[in-house]
Amino acid sequence: MRLGINLVPEDCARTAQEAERLGFDVAAAPEGFRSDAISVLGWVAARTTRIGLLSTVIQIPARTPVAMALAAATLDGLSGGRFRLGLGISNSHVTEGWHGAPFARPLARTREYVDVVRRVLAQEPVTYEGRHYALPLPGSDAGPFRLPGPVRRDLPVYLAAVGTRGLELTGEIADGWVGVFCTPEHTKRALDALHTGRRRAGREKDGFDAFLSAPAAVGEDVEAAAAPIRPYVARFMSLGDRESNFYFRLAAQMGYAAAAEEVQDRFQAGDATGAARAVPLEFIDSTSLLGPPARIARRLTEYAAAGITTLGISPYADTTEARIAVMETVARAHREAGLPGTTTGMPGGDGVPAATGRPGREG
């Protein structure tokens, strides 16, 4: 099991450089209300040389599939073949309220989107007749376009998924999975669904990357370490309504239905502080790396045994230096747990030019 680091825009370059020094395999950038992933990873690509780059995750409703493929190919070329494209359908609350796009039939929409992205990256003349995407537009006299090279045609595509059907689709059409809020036990169930999808498509398990995001906080007092993570969990549990919120349903499936209802009720009533307090410590502890180094090492071992191939940590601390210290602790715990050493970057291919960026100081 390799290690990854989830970045925040404010100190992304410095954090990624330190992660590269520590032997982390990949630097990941989320996308949501605060920032987009491509800008963050472009900045990081110019200031690192080896570490892989992963979007966790770019929101499908925010871009056309062709625009997404162009951005992915460009970033991959500029970074010397280090980019991995992580995509997600988001949720109905964000899709319809933030992007003004329809959310209906999200799995069918995801399948078509990935299909178009792969065709563009394969440098085929792109024509597509789908329910959600059509190229060229029906009735248009425009001919098909093709992306010129050089392009890494096998650029890895990851999908974020929570529910069983989404996990099966991910195993069927993607090269990796981006997961969140998973205990080691739940991870095993998720991987079963992913492998069901891969068998359906006649694909092997080998080479598929199960990337799980997990908060990390170091300290002797587990409850105190969990405190800064509470608002993050409360916000995700409270997105939209209970029927359409993947994270609310996941918490309920894990046995926290009553607590999740209280969290959402308080959050939607404007009591964000009360919502954070209502998040069960057990939920945070079981889906995070909390406590002293030895305790973190045990949790790393559990995730590795469950089948996670890359654990992407989100260090919770007040300053950049403190977040780097969390990274160092996790890297040391990873070694002391006897887990295989990390590798950096992704194999290149298909004539992608070498990276031109060099490590440098942040502006």
KETOR-662013 format. One record per residue (C-alpha): residue number from 1; residue in three letters; chain; x, y, z. Coordinates in steps of 0.001 Angstrom, whole numbers, plus 500000, padded with zeros to 6 digits. Last residue first. Layout:
BEGIN
site n NUM | res ALA | chain A | u X | v Y | w Z
...
END
This chain:
BEGIN
site n 363 | res GLY | chain A | u 505830 | v 532886 | w 495376
site n 362 | res GLU | chain A | u 506540 | v 529329 | w 496437
site n 361 | res ARG | chain A | u 510170 | v 528322 | w 496123
site n 360 | res GLY | chain A | u 511254 | v 525987 | w 493383
site n 359 | res PRO | chain A | u 511262 | v 522400 | w 492244
site n 358 | res ARG | chain A | u 511642 | v 522174 | w 488505
site n 357 | res GLY | chain A | u 509043 | v 522153 | w 485737
site n 356 | res THR | chain A | u 509856 | v 521134 | w 482167
site n 355 | res ALA | chain A | u 508443 | v 517627 | w 482348
site n 354 | res ALA | chain A | u 509604 | v 515288 | w 479594
site n 353 | res PRO | chain A | u 507484 | v 515069 | w 476459
site n 352 | res VAL | chain A | u 504830 | v 512352 | w 476160
site n 351 | res GLY | chain A | u 505795 | v 509962 | w 473375
site n 350 | res ASP | chain A | u 503218 | v 507283 | w 473963
site n 349 | res GLY | chain A | u 504412 | v 506356 | w 477418
site n 348 | res GLY | chain A | u 505165 | v 507351 | w 480962
site n 347 | res PRO | chain A | u 505093 | v 505156 | w 484013
site n 346 | res MET | chain A | u 503511 | v 506980 | w 486926
site n 345 | res GLY | chain A | u 505231 | v 508909 | w 489664
site n 344 | res THR | chain A | u 506843 | v 507724 | w 492862
site n 343 | res THR | chain A | u 507134 | v 504374 | w 494569
site n 342 | res THR | chain A | u 506336 | v 503782 | w 498185
site n 341 | res GLY | chain A | u 508038 | v 501216 | w 500351
site n 340 | res PRO | chain A | u 506273 | v 497975 | w 501201
site n 339 | res LEU | chain A | u 504550 | v 497932 | w 504588
site n 338 | res GLY | chain A | u 506569 | v 496918 | w 507637
site n 337 | res ALA | chain A | u 504351 | v 498851 | w 510056
site n 336 | res GLU | chain A | u 507448 | v 500842 | w 511010
site n 335 | res ARG | chain A | u 507762 | v 502130 | w 507453
site n 334 | res HIS | chain A | u 504133 | v 503288 | w 507261
site n 333 | res ALA | chain A | u 504393 | v 504731 | w 510774
site n 332 | res ARG | chain A | u 507365 | v 506813 | w 509595
site n 331 | res ALA | chain A | u 505416 | v 508064 | w 506583
site n 330 | res VAL | chain A | u 502420 | v 508816 | w 508834
site n 329 | res THR | chain A | u 504583 | v 510799 | w 511238
site n 328 | res GLU | chain A | u 506261 | v 512710 | w 508419
site n 327 | res MET | chain A | u 502890 | v 513599 | w 506926
site n 326 | res VAL | chain A | u 501665 | v 514826 | w 510319
site n 325 | res ALA | chain A | u 504815 | v 516965 | w 510617
site n 324 | res ILE | chain A | u 504052 | v 518401 | w 507164
site n 323 | res ARG | chain A | u 500638 | v 519417 | w 508468
site n 322 | res ALA | chain A | u 502284 | v 521099 | w 511460
site n 321 | res GLU | chain A | u 504638 | v 523025 | w 509200
site n 320 | res THR | chain A | u 501749 | v 524129 | w 507005
site n 319 | res THR | chain A | u 499827 | v 525355 | w 510020
site n 318 | res ASP | chain A | u 496743 | v 524479 | w 512096
site n 317 | res ALA | chain A | u 496713 | v 520694 | w 511738
site n 316 | res TYR | chain A | u 494625 | v 518039 | w 509973
site n 315 | res PRO | chain A | u 496588 | v 515988 | w 507452
site n 314 | res SER | chain A | u 494435 | v 514599 | w 504615
site n 313 | res ILE | chain A | u 495934 | v 511203 | w 503816
site n 312 | res GLY | chain A | u 495660 | v 509372 | w 500520
site n 311 | res LEU | chain A | u 495986 | v 505634 | w 501078
site n 310 | res THR | chain A | u 496997 | v 503865 | w 497869
site n 309 | res THR | chain A | u 496584 | v 500110 | w 497273
site n 308 | res ILE | chain A | u 493686 | v 499504 | w 499650
site n 307 | res GLY | chain A | u 493079 | v 495754 | w 499883
site n 306 | res ALA | chain A | u 491707 | v 495171 | w 503390
site n 305 | res ALA | chain A | u 495161 | v 494049 | w 504600
site n 304 | res ALA | chain A | u 496600 | v 497419 | w 503555
site n 303 | res TYR | chain A | u 493816 | v 499229 | w 505390
site n 302 | res GLU | chain A | u 494413 | v 497217 | w 508556
site n 301 | res THR | chain A | u 498187 | v 497772 | w 508389
site n 300 | res LEU | chain A | u 497661 | v 501514 | w 508090
site n 299 | res ARG | chain A | u 495360 | v 501369 | w 511126
site n 298 | res ARG | chain A | u 498052 | v 499642 | w 513178
site n 297 | res ALA | chain A | u 500666 | v 502212 | w 512108
site n 296 | res ILE | chain A | u 498337 | v 505028 | w 513189
site n 295 | res ARG | chain A | u 498079 | v 503509 | w 516667
site n 294 | res ALA | chain A | u 501873 | v 503235 | w 516900
site n 293 | res PRO | chain A | u 502296 | v 506845 | w 515727
site n 292 | res PRO | chain A | u 500008 | v 508383 | w 518387
site n 291 | res GLY | chain A | u 496348 | v 509130 | w 517701
site n 290 | res LEU | chain A | u 494105 | v 509216 | w 514663
site n 289 | res LEU | chain A | u 494218 | v 507856 | w 511125
site n 288 | res SER | chain A | u 490647 | v 508142 | w 509884
site n 287 | res THR | chain A | u 487519 | v 506143 | w 508977
site n 286 | res SER | chain A | u 487029 | v 504211 | w 512244
site n 285 | res ASP | chain A | u 487990 | v 507183 | w 514404
site n 284 | res ILE | chain A | u 485598 | v 509567 | w 512688
site n 283 | res PHE | chain A | u 482646 | v 507184 | w 512950
site n 282 | res GLU | chain A | u 483494 | v 506259 | w 516550
site n 281 | res LEU | chain A | u 483680 | v 509922 | w 517541
site n 280 | res PRO | chain A | u 480053 | v 510266 | w 516484
site n 279 | res VAL | chain A | u 479246 | v 513467 | w 514582
site n 278 | res ALA | chain A | u 476870 | v 515416 | w 516852
site n 277 | res ARG | chain A | u 479527 | v 517981 | w 517823
site n 276 | res ALA | chain A | u 479939 | v 518929 | w 514155
site n 275 | res ALA | chain A | u 476197 | v 519427 | w 513778
site n 274 | res GLY | chain A | u 476119 | v 521579 | w 516903
site n 273 | res THR | chain A | u 478794 | v 523844 | w 515451
site n 272 | res ALA | chain A | u 477048 | v 524029 | w 512085
site n 271 | res ASP | chain A | u 473767 | v 525114 | w 513710
site n 270 | res GLY | chain A | u 472045 | v 526709 | w 510716
site n 269 | res ALA | chain A | u 468922 | v 524544 | w 510817
site n 268 | res GLN | chain A | u 470364 | v 522544 | w 507904
site n 267 | res PHE | chain A | u 473391 | v 521644 | w 510001
site n 266 | res ARG | chain A | u 471353 | v 520652 | w 513054
site n 265 | res ASP | chain A | u 469010 | v 518396 | w 511084
site n 264 | res GLN | chain A | u 471894 | v 516886 | w 509107
site n 263 | res VAL | chain A | u 473933 | v 515990 | w 512178
site n 262 | res GLU | chain A | u 470850 | v 514669 | w 513984
site n 261 | res GLU | chain A | u 469951 | v 512472 | w 511024
site n 260 | res ALA | chain A | u 473530 | v 511212 | w 510792
site n 259 | res ALA | chain A | u 473456 | v 510291 | w 514493
site n 258 | res ALA | chain A | u 470286 | v 508274 | w 514036
site n 257 | res ALA | chain A | u 471613 | v 506486 | w 510941
site n 256 | res TYR | chain A | u 475055 | v 505649 | w 512357
site n 255 | res GLY | chain A | u 475153 | v 501897 | w 511717
site n 254 | res MET | chain A | u 477570 | v 501744 | w 508775
site n 253 | res GLN | chain A | u 474650 | v 501723 | w 506330
site n 252 | res ALA | chain A | u 473448 | v 504988 | w 507870
site n 251 | res ALA | chain A | u 476880 | v 506576 | w 507427
site n 250 | res LEU | chain A | u 476873 | v 505479 | w 503776
site n 249 | res ARG | chain A | u 473388 | v 506882 | w 503252
site n 248 | res PHE | chain A | u 474462 | v 510265 | w 504612
site n 247 | res TYR | chain A | u 477557 | v 510139 | w 502421
site n 246 | res PHE | chain A | u 475623 | v 509386 | w 499228
site n 245 | res ASN | chain A | u 473180 | v 512253 | w 499807
site n 244 | res SER | chain A | u 470218 | v 511780 | w 497442
site n 243 | res GLU | chain A | u 467617 | v 510401 | w 499855
site n 242 | res ARG | chain A | u 468813 | v 512372 | w 502857
site n 241 | res ASP | chain A | u 468479 | v 515772 | w 501231
site n 240 | res GLY | chain A | u 471245 | v 518077 | w 500056
site n 239 | res LEU | chain A | u 474748 | v 517966 | w 501519
site n 238 | res SER | chain A | u 474504 | v 517340 | w 505272
site n 237 | res MET | chain A | u 476718 | v 514267 | w 505744
site n 236 | res PHE | chain A | u 479468 | v 516005 | w 503773
site n 235 | res ARG | chain A | u 479372 | v 519127 | w 505971
site n 234 | res ALA | chain A | u 479268 | v 517131 | w 509212
site n 233 | res VAL | chain A | u 482361 | v 515125 | w 508206
site n 232 | res TYR | chain A | u 484414 | v 518247 | w 507520
site n 231 | res PRO | chain A | u 483132 | v 519980 | w 510666
site n 230 | res ARG | chain A | u 484219 | v 516984 | w 512832
site n 229 | res ILE | chain A | u 487774 | v 516678 | w 511490
site n 228 | res PRO | chain A | u 489129 | v 519468 | w 513713
site n 227 | res ALA | chain A | u 487967 | v 517587 | w 516862
site n 226 | res ALA | chain A | u 489300 | v 514111 | w 515969
site n 225 | res ALA | chain A | u 492756 | v 514717 | w 517478
site n 224 | res ALA | chain A | u 491117 | v 515881 | w 520711
site n 223 | res GLU | chain A | u 489082 | v 512663 | w 520863
site n 222 | res VAL | chain A | u 492160 | v 510545 | w 520167
site n 221 | res ASP | chain A | u 494238 | v 512131 | w 522938
site n 220 | res GLU | chain A | u 497890 | v 511126 | w 522390
site n 219 | res GLY | chain A | u 498126 | v 513210 | w 519251
site n 218 | res VAL | chain A | u 498418 | v 513019 | w 515467
site n 217 | res ALA | chain A | u 495650 | v 513807 | w 512991
site n 216 | res ALA | chain A | u 494966 | v 512088 | w 509661
site n 215 | res PRO | chain A | u 491858 | v 512278 | w 507486
site n 214 | res ALA | chain A | u 491457 | v 509382 | w 505050
site n 213 | res SER | chain A | u 491136 | v 509335 | w 501267
site n 212 | res LEU | chain A | u 491141 | v 505857 | w 499705
site n 211 | res PHE | chain A | u 492765 | v 505033 | w 496380
site n 210 | res ALA | chain A | u 492066 | v 501510 | w 495100
site n 209 | res ASP | chain A | u 494355 | v 501279 | w 492071
site n 208 | res PHE | chain A | u 493622 | v 498564 | w 489491
site n 207 | res GLY | chain A | u 496814 | v 497093 | w 488047
site n 206 | res ASP | chain A | u 495953 | v 493505 | w 488861
site n 205 | res LYS | chain A | u 492261 | v 492841 | w 489390
site n 204 | res GLU | chain A | u 491896 | v 491601 | w 485812
site n 203 | res ARG | chain A | u 489300 | v 492766 | w 483318
site n 202 | res GLY | chain A | u 486580 | v 490702 | w 481614
site n 201 | res ALA | chain A | u 484111 | v 493604 | w 481810
site n 200 | res ARG | chain A | u 481767 | v 491767 | w 484182
site n 199 | res ARG | chain A | u 484796 | v 490549 | w 486132
site n 198 | res ARG | chain A | u 485883 | v 494149 | w 486601
site n 197 | res GLY | chain A | u 482455 | v 495188 | w 487810
site n 196 | res THR | chain A | u 482335 | v 492379 | w 490358
site n 195 | res HIS | chain A | u 485861 | v 493391 | w 491424
site n 194 | res LEU | chain A | u 484611 | v 496871 | w 492296
site n 193 | res ALA | chain A | u 481701 | v 495409 | w 494274
site n 192 | res ASP | chain A | u 484040 | v 493155 | w 496271
site n 191 | res LEU | chain A | u 486373 | v 496137 | w 496737
site n 190 | res ALA | chain A | u 483579 | v 498098 | w 498380
site n 189 | res ARG | chain A | u 482822 | v 495227 | w 500763
site n 188 | res LYS | chain A | u 486503 | v 495001 | w 501750
site n 187 | res THR | chain A | u 486671 | v 498759 | w 502253
site n 186 | res HIS | chain A | u 483678 | v 498572 | w 504596
site n 185 | res GLU | chain A | u 485745 | v 496402 | w 506947
site n 184 | res PRO | chain A | u 488796 | v 498696 | w 506722
site n 183 | res THR | chain A | u 486501 | v 501628 | w 507534
site n 182 | res CYS | chain A | u 485572 | v 503851 | w 504636
site n 181 | res PHE | chain A | u 484702 | v 507544 | w 504686
site n 180 | res VAL | chain A | u 486138 | v 508230 | w 501197
site n 179 | res GLY | chain A | u 486913 | v 506299 | w 498038
site n 178 | res VAL | chain A | u 488593 | v 507143 | w 494744
site n 177 | res TRP | chain A | u 488707 | v 504093 | w 492472
site n 176 | res GLY | chain A | u 491182 | v 503223 | w 489728
site n 175 | res ASP | chain A | u 491563 | v 502142 | w 486125
site n 174 | res ALA | chain A | u 487930 | v 502765 | w 485208
site n 173 | res ILE | chain A | u 485210 | v 501116 | w 483087
site n 172 | res GLU | chain A | u 484007 | v 497963 | w 484889
site n 171 | res GLY | chain A | u 485426 | v 498483 | w 488364
site n 170 | res THR | chain A | u 483960 | v 501971 | w 488448
site n 169 | res LEU | chain A | u 480592 | v 500699 | w 487216
site n 168 | res GLU | chain A | u 480553 | v 498131 | w 490032
site n 167 | res LEU | chain A | u 481372 | v 500836 | w 492566
site n 166 | res GLY | chain A | u 478604 | v 503065 | w 491251
site n 165 | res ARG | chain A | u 476109 | v 500220 | w 491499
site n 164 | res THR | chain A | u 477201 | v 499416 | w 495064
site n 163 | res GLY | chain A | u 477068 | v 502991 | w 496337
site n 162 | res VAL | chain A | u 480101 | v 505164 | w 497164
site n 161 | res ALA | chain A | u 481971 | v 505966 | w 493958
site n 160 | res ALA | chain A | u 484746 | v 508274 | w 492785
site n 159 | res LEU | chain A | u 486117 | v 507289 | w 489399
site n 158 | res TYR | chain A | u 489710 | v 506950 | w 488225
site n 157 | res VAL | chain A | u 491009 | v 507268 | w 484658
site n 156 | res PRO | chain A | u 494607 | v 506353 | w 483877
site n 155 | res LEU | chain A | u 496235 | v 507919 | w 480775
site n 154 | res ASP | chain A | u 496506 | v 505019 | w 478313
site n 153 | res ARG | chain A | u 496605 | v 507274 | w 475249
site n 152 | res ARG | chain A | u 499452 | v 509383 | w 476523
site n 151 | res VAL | chain A | u 499092 | v 512204 | w 473995
site n 150 | res PRO | chain A | u 501576 | v 513716 | w 471556
site n 149 | res GLY | chain A | u 499559 | v 514357 | w 469622
site n 148 | res PRO | chain A | u 496596 | v 515900 | w 467791
site n 147 | res LEU | chain A | u 493079 | v 515562 | w 469227
site n 146 | res ARG | chain A | u 490562 | v 514603 | w 466546
site n 145 | res PHE | chain A | u 487485 | v 516484 | w 465398
site n 144 | res PRO | chain A | u 484376 | v 515063 | w 463731
site n 143 | res GLY | chain A | u 482604 | v 517070 | w 461009
site n 142 | res ALA | chain A | u 480281 | v 519987 | w 461556
site n 141 | res ASP | chain A | u 477053 | v 519989 | w 459495
site n 140 | res SER | chain A | u 474972 | v 520151 | w 462672
site n 139 | res GLY | chain A | u 471535 | v 518568 | w 462822
site n 138 | res PRO | chain A | u 472393 | v 516482 | w 465858
site n 137 | res LEU | chain A | u 475340 | v 518053 | w 467750
site n 136 | res PRO | chain A | u 478644 | v 516511 | w 466655
site n 135 | res LEU | chain A | u 479142 | v 514815 | w 469021
site n 134 | res ALA | chain A | u 476170 | v 513862 | w 471226
site n 133 | res TYR | chain A | u 476272 | v 513531 | w 474996
site n 132 | res HIS | chain A | u 473474 | v 512573 | w 477419
site n 131 | res ARG | chain A | u 471542 | v 509866 | w 475591
site n 130 | res GLY | chain A | u 474516 | v 508975 | w 473470
site n 129 | res GLU | chain A | u 475517 | v 509335 | w 469860
site n 128 | res TYR | chain A | u 479234 | v 510004 | w 469698
site n 127 | res THR | chain A | u 481678 | v 511037 | w 466998
site n 126 | res VAL | chain A | u 485285 | v 511696 | w 467880
site n 125 | res PRO | chain A | u 487912 | v 511181 | w 465190
site n 124 | res GLU | chain A | u 490174 | v 508991 | w 467356
site n 123 | res GLN | chain A | u 493119 | v 510429 | w 469207
site n 122 | res ALA | chain A | u 492895 | v 507749 | w 471940
site n 121 | res LEU | chain A | u 492664 | v 510615 | w 474446
site n 120 | res VAL | chain A | u 489520 | v 511869 | w 472679
site n 119 | res ARG | chain A | u 487989 | v 508396 | w 472641
site n 118 | res ARG | chain A | u 488811 | v 507914 | w 476335
site n 117 | res VAL | chain A | u 487097 | v 511180 | w 477279
site n 116 | res VAL | chain A | u 484024 | v 510269 | w 475212
site n 115 | res ASP | chain A | u 483671 | v 506885 | w 476936
site n 114 | res VAL | chain A | u 484252 | v 508423 | w 480360
site n 113 | res TYR | chain A | u 481383 | v 510849 | w 479799
site n 112 | res GLU | chain A | u 479073 | v 508155 | w 478448
site n 111 | res ARG | chain A | u 479577 | v 505932 | w 481488
site n 110 | res THR | chain A | u 479248 | v 508874 | w 483877
site n 109 | res ARG | chain A | u 475924 | v 509969 | w 482355
site n 108 | res ALA | chain A | u 474591 | v 506433 | w 482596
site n 107 | res LEU | chain A | u 475629 | v 506343 | w 486260
site n 106 | res PRO | chain A | u 474149 | v 509769 | w 487018
site n 105 | res ARG | chain A | u 470694 | v 509030 | w 485574
site n 104 | res ALA | chain A | u 469229 | v 512419 | w 486581
site n 103 | res PHE | chain A | u 471680 | v 515060 | w 487830
site n 102 | res PRO | chain A | u 470881 | v 517883 | w 485427
site n 101 | res ALA | chain A | u 473288 | v 520835 | w 485296
site n 100 | res GLY | chain A | u 473079 | v 524251 | w 486963
site n 99 | res HIS | chain A | u 476650 | v 523929 | w 488219
site n 98 | res TRP | chain A | u 476158 | v 524968 | w 491852
site n 97 | res GLY | chain A | u 472526 | v 524069 | w 492547
site n 96 | res GLU | chain A | u 471912 | v 521212 | w 490120
site n 95 | res THR | chain A | u 475234 | v 519420 | w 490343
site n 94 | res VAL | chain A | u 476032 | v 520519 | w 493894
site n 93 | res HIS | chain A | u 472783 | v 519338 | w 495497
site n 92 | res SER | chain A | u 472365 | v 516386 | w 493117
site n 91 | res ASN | chain A | u 475741 | v 514931 | w 493982
site n 90 | res SER | chain A | u 479239 | v 514946 | w 492421
site n 89 | res ILE | chain A | u 479430 | v 512805 | w 489258
site n 88 | res GLY | chain A | u 483097 | v 512121 | w 489977
site n 87 | res LEU | chain A | u 486318 | v 512043 | w 487975
site n 86 | res GLY | chain A | u 489956 | v 511289 | w 488796
site n 85 | res LEU | chain A | u 492360 | v 511722 | w 485887
site n 84 | res ARG | chain A | u 495874 | v 510495 | w 486648
site n 83 | res PHE | chain A | u 498730 | v 512849 | w 485745
site n 82 | res ARG | chain A | u 502448 | v 512023 | w 485827
site n 81 | res GLY | chain A | u 503246 | v 511774 | w 482110
site n 80 | res GLY | chain A | u 505953 | v 514422 | w 481959
site n 79 | res SER | chain A | u 504079 | v 517039 | w 483956
site n 78 | res LEU | chain A | u 503376 | v 519346 | w 481002
site n 77 | res GLY | chain A | u 502140 | v 516414 | w 478918
site n 76 | res ASP | chain A | u 499814 | v 515098 | w 481608
site n 75 | res LEU | chain A | u 498468 | v 518583 | w 482257
site n 74 | res THR | chain A | u 497706 | v 519072 | w 478558
site n 73 | res ALA | chain A | u 496162 | v 515622 | w 478094
site n 72 | res ALA | chain A | u 493957 | v 516071 | w 481147
site n 71 | res ALA | chain A | u 492839 | v 519567 | w 480130
site n 70 | res LEU | chain A | u 491988 | v 518412 | w 476605
site n 69 | res ALA | chain A | u 490128 | v 515361 | w 477957
site n 68 | res MET | chain A | u 488090 | v 517523 | w 480294
site n 67 | res ALA | chain A | u 487191 | v 519984 | w 477552
site n 66 | res VAL | chain A | u 486074 | v 517015 | w 475449
site n 65 | res PRO | chain A | u 483993 | v 515566 | w 478289
site n 64 | res THR | chain A | u 482190 | v 518891 | w 478799
site n 63 | res ARG | chain A | u 483026 | v 520479 | w 482110
site n 62 | res ALA | chain A | u 481417 | v 521239 | w 485514
site n 61 | res PRO | chain A | u 478911 | v 518365 | w 485489
site n 60 | res ILE | chain A | u 481735 | v 515776 | w 485734
site n 59 | res GLN | chain A | u 483288 | v 517159 | w 488892
site n 58 | res ILE | chain A | u 487036 | v 516664 | w 489039
site n 57 | res VAL | chain A | u 487824 | v 514427 | w 491969
site n 56 | res THR | chain A | u 490125 | v 513735 | w 493575
site n 55 | res SER | chain A | u 492415 | v 514836 | w 490712
site n 54 | res LEU | chain A | u 495651 | v 512840 | w 490796
site n 53 | res LEU | chain A | u 499286 | v 513850 | w 490266
site n 52 | res GLY | chain A | u 502213 | v 511433 | w 490627
site n 51 | res ILE | chain A | u 505406 | v 512524 | w 492378
site n 50 | res ARG | chain A | u 508578 | v 512733 | w 490320
site n 49 | res THR | chain A | u 509623 | v 516264 | w 489372
site n 48 | res THR | chain A | u 507865 | v 518816 | w 491552
site n 47 | res ARG | chain A | u 507336 | v 522565 | w 491317
site n 46 | res ALA | chain A | u 505791 | v 522877 | w 487858
site n 45 | res ALA | chain A | u 503461 | v 519939 | w 488474
site n 44 | res VAL | chain A | u 502254 | v 521526 | w 491735
site n 43 | res TRP | chain A | u 500975 | v 524648 | w 490003
site n 42 | res GLY | chain A | u 499294 | v 522534 | w 487321
site n 41 | res LEU | chain A | u 497836 | v 520331 | w 490058
site n 40 | res VAL | chain A | u 496225 | v 523294 | w 491807
site n 39 | res SER | chain A | u 494846 | v 524750 | w 488578
site n 38 | res ILE | chain A | u 493475 | v 521378 | w 487439
site n 37 | res ALA | chain A | u 491755 | v 520604 | w 490755
site n 36 | res ASP | chain A | u 489360 | v 523544 | w 490936
site n 35 | res SER | chain A | u 488980 | v 525587 | w 494071
site n 34 | res ARG | chain A | u 486761 | v 526311 | w 497079
site n 33 | res PHE | chain A | u 483292 | v 524894 | w 496368
site n 32 | res GLY | chain A | u 484409 | v 521486 | w 495101
site n 31 | res GLU | chain A | u 487526 | v 519967 | w 493620
site n 30 | res PRO | chain A | u 490064 | v 517808 | w 495404
site n 29 | res ALA | chain A | u 493782 | v 517727 | w 494610
site n 28 | res ALA | chain A | u 495912 | v 514597 | w 495004
site n 27 | res ALA | chain A | u 499680 | v 514260 | w 495309
site n 26 | res VAL | chain A | u 500870 | v 510739 | w 494526
site n 25 | res ASP | chain A | u 503407 | v 508100 | w 495504
site n 24 | res PHE | chain A | u 504744 | v 509558 | w 498737
site n 23 | res GLY | chain A | u 508491 | v 509104 | w 499079
site n 22 | res LEU | chain A | u 509153 | v 511564 | w 501887
site n 21 | res ARG | chain A | u 510860 | v 514041 | w 499555
site n 20 | res GLU | chain A | u 507876 | v 513895 | w 497179
site n 19 | res ALA | chain A | u 505543 | v 514544 | w 500086
site n 18 | res GLU | chain A | u 507682 | v 517519 | w 501082
site n 17 | res GLN | chain A | u 507463 | v 518926 | w 497563
site n 16 | res ALA | chain A | u 503724 | v 518296 | w 497494
site n 15 | res THR | chain A | u 503228 | v 520173 | w 500766
site n 14 | res ARG | chain A | u 505252 | v 523161 | w 499588
site n 13 | res ALA | chain A | u 503385 | v 523319 | w 496291
site n 12 | res CYS | chain A | u 499917 | v 522883 | w 497813
site n 11 | res ASP | chain A | u 500250 | v 525433 | w 500604
site n 10 | res GLU | chain A | u 497075 | v 527504 | w 500234
site n 9 | res PRO | chain A | u 495443 | v 525270 | w 497608
site n 8 | res VAL | chain A | u 494833 | v 522283 | w 499910
site n 7 | res LEU | chain A | u 496421 | v 518972 | w 498983
site n 6 | res ASN | chain A | u 495529 | v 515349 | w 499659
site n 5 | res ILE | chain A | u 498720 | v 513335 | w 500097
site n 4 | res GLY | chain A | u 499256 | v 509784 | w 498846
site n 3 | res LEU | chain A | u 500834 | v 506717 | w 500409
site n 2 | res ARG | chain A | u 501452 | v 503308 | w 498857
site n 1 | res MET | chain A | u 500000 | v 500000 | w 500000
END
